[in-house]
Amino acid sequence: MARELKPDLQIVLTSAYVDVTAVPGMTFIAKPWQTADFSNVLGSIRRH
Amino acid sequence: MVGAPSCILVVDDLDDVRDTAVTVLEAAGYAVVAAGSGEAALALLGAQPEPHLLFTDVVLGSGLNGFELAQRAVRLRPQLKIIYATGYAWNLGERHEALPGSRMLQKPYRAVELLRDVDALLEQPAPAIARPDHEAPLDAARRPQGAPPAVLVVEDDRRSRAIATELFTGLGLAVFAAGDGYEALALLAKHPEIAVLFSDIGSPASMASSSPKWHASSNPICRSC
């Protein structure tokens, strides 16, 4: 539904329980987070 | 009323009570939208026409209560005015959960009492609602042109939401925060500058639940993940 509202929305998923790295078109960050994870997200956003 | 009528969002989990309030308000000339739960009400807040006043029962079944709904609603629409309805004698501590500038209507109320409070509150200037700093979305309209894209953090755990918000803010991004998918959808509809959705996909316990919480199997944003 989010992509219906905004088709070019970048999606970053996070969880402490499941790993969805295989979902195409989405980035996954496992909990507990590291500061570097967020920097990587920022880099991905800027490359987009 | 001159011009377009003010819009009232009526929220009550009891159909009869909700329908009665809608009938009274529509008869008085107001535009009315209605919801049977706090979660449904938050979704409506992103729709048009924009509600000017939230009239909500305090007890709303198993989901958000009226106090929690109002606190989330004013994060989406800071100018929103609030009237709570309650059939209980709330103690002083519980009444402190009511937002500044709001009103409390005791059930059973008469139509004239409802209209009196609605009319009076709509004539008052919008209250200044204090929002917790770690949850307050940055006002994108105040960001200069060329500012970085905005991130929408969706996380039902308050502490995790605060940490993610702080980390993204520290990286120079504008951040909006939502506690569930309904609130997130409303923010997405309202803020086209949101470029990134950063979302928790829930715990195993929440995935097993059939409640409309934020999780991968039934959340309204991410059905396929």
Contacts between the chains, C-beta under 8 A, distances in Angstrom:
chain1	res1	chain2	res2	distance
A	1	B	185	6.3
A	1	B	220	5.1
A	1	B	221	5.1
A	1	B	222	7.9
A	1	B	223	7.1
A	2	B	184	7.3
A	2	B	185	7.0
A	2	B	188	5.9
A	2	B	197	5.6
A	2	B	221	4.0
A	2	B	222	6.8
A	5	B	185	7.1
A	5	B	188	4.9
A	5	B	189	6.0
A	6	B	188	6.2
A	6	B	192	7.1
A	6	B	194	7.1
A	8	B	195	7.7
A	9	B	188	7.7
A	9	B	194	7.3
A	9	B	195	7.0
A	9	B	196	7.2
A	9	B	197	5.5
A	10	B	195	6.2
A	10	B	196	4.6
A	10	B	197	7.1
A	11	B	196	7.6
A	11	B	197	4.9
A	11	B	199	7.1
A	11	B	222	7.3
A	11	B	225	7.8
A	12	B	196	6.3
A	12	B	197	6.9
A	12	B	198	4.6
A	12	B	199	7.3
A	13	B	199	5.8
A	13	B	200	7.8
A	13	B	201	5.2
A	13	B	222	7.5
A	13	B	225	6.3
A	14	B	155	8.0
A	14	B	198	6.9
A	14	B	199	7.0
A	14	B	200	5.3
A	14	B	201	7.2
A	15	B	200	6.3
A	15	B	201	4.8
A	15	B	202	7.1
A	15	B	203	8.0
A	16	B	203	7.2
A	17	B	202	7.8
A	17	B	203	5.5
A	17	B	204	5.4
A	18	B	201	6.6
A	18	B	204	7.9
A	18	B	216	7.5
A	20	B	201	6.7
A	20	B	216	7.6
A	20	B	225	5.8
A	23	B	224	8.0
A	23	B	225	5.0
A	26	B	225	6.4
A	31	B	160	7.6
A	33	B	163	7.2
A	33	B	164	7.4
A	33	B	167	7.4
A	35	B	167	6.5
A	38	B	164	7.8
A	38	B	167	4.5
A	38	B	168	6.3
A	38	B	171	6.1
A	39	B	171	6.8
A	41	B	196	7.4
A	41	B	198	7.2
A	42	B	168	7.9
A	42	B	171	4.9
A	42	B	173	6.9
A	45	B	148	8.0
A	45	B	149	6.1
A	45	B	173	7.8
A	45	B	195	6.8
A	45	B	196	5.8
A	48	B	195	7.8
